[in-house]
């Protein structure tokens, strides 16, 4: 294979890559445009931003409550396991 053959093989691949990069660039530009529109909407309606902050705080409180409940349930489960373990030992001694 000569150098010109190798160049001809690589050239279409480069062109394909350039086309793909341009498609990606176009998609990124569209995403940027949409993000700008959403930011403008939020800036124009401060009540939306405040309600989002309220939702965020509410979600954080709920997450903390759920974490506390899970911790309590784990402690109760551990206590039950210990209790069952004690009962098993007691049953073995009585046998």
C-alpha positions in Angstrom: 0.0 0.0 0.0 1.4 3.4 -0.9 1.2 6.6 1.1 -1.5 8.0 -1.2 -3.7 4.9 -0.5 -3.3 5.4 3.3 -4.1 9.1 2.9 -7.3 8.3 0.9 -8.4 5.8 3.6 -7.8 8.3 6.4 -9.4 11.3 4.7 -13.0 10.0 4.6 -12.7 9.1 8.3 -11.5 12.6 9.1 -14.5 14.1 7.2 -16.9 11.8 9.1 -15.4 12.9 12.4 -15.7 16.6 11.4 -19.4 16.0 10.5 -19.9 14.3 13.9 -18.2 17.2 15.7 -20.3 19.7 14.0 -23.5 17.8 14.9 -22.3 17.7 18.5 -21.5 21.4 18.4 -25.0 22.1 17.1 -26.6 20.1 19.8 -24.6 21.9 22.5 -25.6 25.3 21.1 -29.2 24.2 21.2 -28.8 23.1 24.9 -27.2 26.4 25.7 -30.0 28.3 24.1 -32.6 26.3 26.1 -30.7 26.9 29.3 -30.6 30.6 28.7 -34.4 30.6 28.1 -34.9 28.8 31.4 -32.7 31.2 33.3 -34.5 34.1 31.8 -37.8 32.6 32.9 -36.6 32.1 36.4 -35.2 35.6 36.5 -38.5 37.1 35.2 -40.5 35.1 37.8 -38.9 35.3 41.2 -41.8 33.4 42.8 -40.6 30.3 40.8 -37.2 30.6 42.3 -38.5 31.0 45.8 -40.9 28.0 45.4 -37.9 25.9 44.1 -35.9 26.9 47.2 -38.9 26.0 49.3 -39.2 22.6 47.6 -35.5 22.0 48.1 -35.7 22.8 51.9 -38.7 20.6 52.2 -36.9 17.7 50.5 -33.9 18.1 52.7 -36.0 18.0 55.8 -37.8 14.9 54.6 -34.5 13.2 53.8 -33.2 14.0 57.3 -36.4 12.5 58.8 -36.1 9.4 56.7 -32.5 9.0 57.7 -33.5 9.2 61.4 -36.3 6.7 60.9 -33.9 4.3 59.1 -31.4 4.6 62.0 -34.2 3.9 64.5 -35.4 0.9 62.6 -31.9 -0.5 62.4 -31.5 -0.1 66.1 -34.8 -1.8 66.7 -33.8 -4.7 64.4 -30.5 -5.1 66.2 -32.4 -5.2 69.5 -34.8 -7.8 68.2 -31.9 -9.9 66.9 -30.2 -9.7 70.3 -33.4 -10.7 72.0 -33.9 -13.7 69.7 -30.3 -14.6 70.3 -30.8 -14.5 74.0 -34.0 -16.7 73.7 -32.1 -19.3 71.7 -29.3 -19.5 74.3 -32.0 -19.8 77.0 -33.7 -22.6 75.1 -30.4 -24.5 74.7 -29.8 -24.3 78.4 -33.3 -25.5 79.3 -33.0 -28.5 76.9 
